[in-house]
Amino acid sequence: MPNYLCMQRSLPRGDAEKPSPAQMQEMYAKFGAWQAKFKDNLVDMGGKLGAGKLVTADDVPDGPFVEVKELVGGYMIVAAGTLDEAAEVARECPGLVSPGSGVEVIEIHTP
């Protein structure tokens, strides 16, 4: 079964309110149910991205580069029979696809 890289892309929203503890509990319950439903598809749950560095053949000074973590909020790797099936796994993840954010799903080709 092919693997797919799912990259969360988010637009910064400074005006977004933080969820209440009750809303967080509800979100965690939905997330747990999603994980159970797709446990056979979840190869690597990935996570948020931190600091990075651009490596090139030339000695390039530091910047001005956009940091990947500003473009991509996180990643995961899923196994699915088709690109559409992988997209459905990502689409059903609670909180991953919402106004101002989405997931780019790309097939990983291995030799």
N, C-alpha and C positions, 0 to 999 in steps of 0.2 A: 504494500500500500504506500503510495507517495506521501512525503511529508511536505507541509506548507508552513512558511514563515508568515506569521500574523503580526503586523506592526501597528500599534495604536498611535493614531495621529490626533492630536488635540489642538484646539485653538485656545490660547490663554484667555481666561475669563476672570478678570479681577473682581467683578461684581457678583460672582456666584456665592451663594450662601452655603455655609458648612452644614452638612446634615446633622440632625439631632441624634442622640444615642438610640432612640427607638427606630429611626430611619436606617441607621447603620446596622442594627440587629436584623432588620428586614432585608437589607441588601446582602448581608452575610448569609442569611438563610437561603435567599434566591441563588447566590453564588454557589453554595454547597450543593443545592439541588442540580444546578447546571453541571458542576464537576462530576456528580454521580451519574447523570444522564450521559455525559460524553467521556467517561473515564477511559474507554478504549481508544479514544481519539487524541487524548492529551499526552503528547510525548514529552514536552518540556513546558512548564507553566511560565518560564521566563521570569520577567520582573521589570521593574523600573530601571532606566538607564542612568548611570552616573557620569562622572568626568570622562573625557576621552581625549584623544590626540590624533591629529592627521599625520600619517606617515607617508612620505613621498620619496622618490628617487633623488630629488634635489633637496638641498638644505633650505627649507622654506621657513621664513620667520613665523612666529605664532600670531596668526590672524591677518586680516579680519575674517574669520570663519564663523558660520552659524554652527552652534553646538548641536549635535544630533539630538541630545535630550530635549532641545527646544522644539524640534520637529517631530520626534518620535517619543511618545510617553512611555512605551514599554513594548514588550514582545512576548510571543509564545510560539511554540511549534506544535502543530496538530497533524495527525495522520488521517487521511480521508481518501476515498476512492476517486474523487474528482475535485476540481477547483470549486465547483458549486457546493459540494458537500462540506468542504473546508470553510467556505464562506458562511454556510449556515451555522456551523459550530461557533464561529466568531460572532455572528449576528445575534445568537441566542445568549451570549455571555452578558449577564446583568451589568449595566453601567458602562459597558465597553463601547457600544454604539448608541450615541445620544446626540441631541442638538449640539453642534460645535465640535464633535469628535467622530471618528470613524476608524475602520481597520483596513489596512492594505494587506491582502492575502496573495502570497506569491509562492508558486511551486518551487521546491528545492530539488534540483537535478543532482543526482549522485552518480558517479561512474559505475 
